Amino acid sequence: MFASHLDKRILTNNVEMIPSRNGYGAGLLEAGEQDQRVVALCGDLTESTRTHHFKQAFPERFVQVGIAEQNMASVASGMAAAGKVPFIASYAMFSPGRSWEQVRTTIAYNDSNVKIIGAHAGVSVGPDGATHQAIEDMAIMRAVPNMVVIAPADSVEAKKAVLAAAAYEGPVYIRVAREKTPVVMSEDSPFTIGKAEQLMDAYAESERSIGIIVTGTLVHNALSAGKQLNEQGVATSVLHMPTVKPLDEVALQAAAAAHDVLVTVEEHQVTGGLGGAVAEWTSTHLPRRVVRIGINDTFGESGTPEELITHHGLDADSIVAQATAALS
């Protein structure tokens, strides 16, 4: 049913809950240990973004830029031109939100080897409210040439994504979350930039079929929904697309060919994120009905993470209801 490399505790009461931003901190520290060219810059949010581990280990390779995200992007581009591998971190609303023009012009236009970490992404930031809930970040970064866009499933995959980004030559954007989310990946789970992972095969005997394609920390909800749908007699698979740009077109083509309906799930606006990318590809290459589950052209609001996930229809039961409605 589930891929063998997933954490065995998924869908049990013993699932481990860790913020995916912790994976960034662990990955950055390991990348710094492996490569002396790795440097870290932060916009006055060192502990919140989990950059403080690197700062403590390598103070001479850390720069506190302060509340100056545009300057941080430009400084990082200059450091990359000098041969460093800079990681810059802030809340996603500020980087890339506030610094988008500098990211575009000083980093992406020059194909600079800068890695951008957008922390506290999605509505699950919770009580901080709409001003701090980045739900457009993947869209604005997808539109930038040369940029890789990654949304890890959990803390384990976030660490792997950071290490992969450090080894990759070119600009990379990685979004991570503040709230604790289920750990679904194991240390054996593969991660390669541009590759999707089939996490659940359809196992119900049915003429009706749904392919769920998910990115980011909603993977656990998508797996729960897939299990419910299969048990209800709807053949449902779950494909995790951690790299939103570039898409794994081979995996996407296989999903589109195998299913009547594709359902995308993301903690992001349905416009311009994973849903937009999948709809763009299928409309050109292999037309399929695509139902996009995400934030529907609205801003976030204050509330607990659980309340907001449910309010926006991103919990497992809501995914099941929307997927079932799509079939009828």
Secondary structure as the mmCIF struct_conf table of DSSP 4:
data_model
#
loop_
_struct_conf.conf_type_id
_struct_conf.id
_struct_conf.beg_label_comp_id
_struct_conf.beg_label_asym_id
_struct_conf.beg_label_seq_id
_struct_conf.end_label_comp_id
_struct_conf.end_label_asym_id
_struct_conf.end_label_seq_id
STRN STRN1 PHE A 2 PHE A 2
TURN_TY1_P TURN_TY1_P1 SER A 4 HIS A 5
STRN STRN2 LEU A 6 LEU A 6
TURN_TY1_P TURN_TY1_P2 LYS A 8 LEU A 11
BEND BEND1 THR A 12 THR A 12
TURN_TY1_P TURN_TY1_P3 ASN A 13 ASN A 14
STRN STRN3 MET A 17 PRO A 19
HELX_RH_AL_P HELX_RH_AL_P1 SER A 20 GLN A 34
TURN_TY1_P TURN_TY1_P4 GLN A 36 ARG A 37
STRN STRN4 VAL A 38 CYS A 42
BEND BEND2 GLY A 43 ASP A 44
TURN_TY1_P TURN_TY1_P5 THR A 46 THR A 51
HELX_RH_AL_P HELX_RH_AL_P2 HIS A 52 ALA A 57
HELX_RH_3T_P HELX_RH_3T_P1 PRO A 59 ARG A 61
STRN STRN5 PHE A 62 GLN A 64
BEND BEND3 ILE A 67 ILE A 67
HELX_RH_AL_P HELX_RH_AL_P3 GLU A 69 ALA A 81
TURN_TY1_P TURN_TY1_P6 ALA A 82 GLY A 83
STRN STRN6 VAL A 85 TYR A 91
TURN_TY1_P TURN_TY1_P7 ALA A 92 SER A 99
HELX_RH_AL_P HELX_RH_AL_P4 TRP A 100 GLN A 102
HELX_RH_PI_P HELX_RH_PI_P1 VAL A 103 ALA A 108
TURN_TY1_P TURN_TY1_P8 TYR A 109 ASP A 111
STRN STRN7 LYS A 115 ALA A 119
BEND BEND4 HIS A 120 HIS A 120
STRN STRN8 ALA A 121 ALA A 121
BEND BEND5 GLY A 122 GLY A 122
HELX_RH_3T_P HELX_RH_3T_P2 VAL A 123 ASP A 128
HELX_RH_3T_P HELX_RH_3T_P3 ALA A 130 HIS A 132
STRN STRN9 ALA A 134 ALA A 134
BEND BEND6 GLU A 136 GLU A 136
HELX_RH_AL_P HELX_RH_AL_P5 ASP A 137 ARG A 142
TURN_TY1_P TURN_TY1_P9 ALA A 143 ALA A 143
BEND BEND7 VAL A 144 VAL A 144
TURN_TY1_P TURN_TY1_P10 PRO A 145 ASN A 146
STRN STRN10 VAL A 148 ILE A 150
BEND BEND8 ALA A 153 ASP A 154
HELX_RH_AL_P HELX_RH_AL_P6 SER A 155 ALA A 167
BEND BEND9 TYR A 168 GLY A 170
STRN STRN11 VAL A 172 ARG A 175
BEND BEND10 ARG A 178 GLU A 179
STRN STRN12 LYS A 180 PRO A 182
STRN STRN13 MET A 185 MET A 185
TURN_TY1_P TURN_TY1_P11 GLU A 187 ASP A 188
TURN_TY1_P TURN_TY1_P12 ILE A 193 GLY A 194
STRN STRN14 GLU A 197 MET A 200
BEND BEND11 ALA A 204 ALA A 204
BEND BEND12 GLU A 207 GLU A 207
STRN STRN15 SER A 209 VAL A 214
HELX_RH_3T_P HELX_RH_3T_P4 GLY A 216 LEU A 218
HELX_RH_AL_P HELX_RH_AL_P7 VAL A 219 GLU A 231
TURN_TY1_P TURN_TY1_P13 GLN A 232 GLY A 233
STRN STRN16 ALA A 235 HIS A 240
STRN STRN17 THR A 243 LYS A 245
BEND BEND13 PRO A 246 PRO A 246
HELX_RH_AL_P HELX_RH_AL_P8 GLU A 249 ALA A 258
BEND BEND14 ASP A 260 ASP A 260
STRN STRN18 VAL A 261 GLN A 269
TURN_TY1_P TURN_TY1_P14 VAL A 270 GLY A 272
BEND BEND15 GLY A 273 GLY A 273
HELX_RH_AL_P HELX_RH_AL_P9 LEU A 274 HIS A 285
BEND BEND16 LEU A 286 LEU A 286
STRN STRN19 ARG A 289 ILE A 295
BEND BEND17 ASP A 297 ASP A 297
BEND BEND18 SER A 302 GLY A 303
HELX_RH_AL_P HELX_RH_AL_P10 PRO A 305 HIS A 311
TURN_TY1_P TURN_TY1_P15 HIS A 312 GLY A 313
BEND BEND19 ASP A 315 ASP A 315
HELX_RH_AL_P HELX_RH_AL_P11 ALA A 316 LEU A 327
#
